[in-house]
Amino acid sequence: MPDFDQPDFEPAAYAKQAAAAIGLPLNPAHLPGITMNLALAKRMAGLIEQMKLSPAEEAAPVYVARKAP
């Protein structure tokens, strides 16, 4: 998992290294979109991490999907 808090996080470098680590071919034409999405994920994670939650607001430990009645 990337450390999005690090100011030196480089989305393009991370995408290349992660793809290589799992043996995923990475088309260079796709790199701009992947980089954009990783940068956006960094921004979203930063916003969420700023929120202070009480124990009552924590997410449930297990989600079980059910069919609608």
C-alpha positions, -999 to +999 in steps of 0.1 A: +000+000+000+015+034-010+021+059+018+000+088+005+011+110+033+047+112+020+052+145+001+076+127-023+049+102-034+053+099-072+021+083-088+039+074-121+068+058-103+045+039-080+023+026-109+054+013-127+069-003-096+036-019-086+029-033-121+064-047-122+060-063-087+029-082-097+041-090-133+014-068-149+022-054-183+018-017-183+010+000-216+028+034-216-003+049-232-023+041-200+002+057-176-013+092-177-047+079-167-033+057-140-012+085-127-042+108-126-062+083-107-035+077-081-031+114-076-068+117-071-068+088-047-041+106-027-062+138-025-093+118-014-074+098+012-061+131+026-096+145+030-108+114+047-079+112+070-086+148+082-121+138+095-123+130+132-146+101+140-159+090+173-160+052+181-198+054+173-191+065+138-166+038+129-175+014+101-190-020+109-163-047+111-182-070+087-206-062+058-230-089+047-250-082+016-286-095+015-312-096-012-337-068-011-371-079+002 
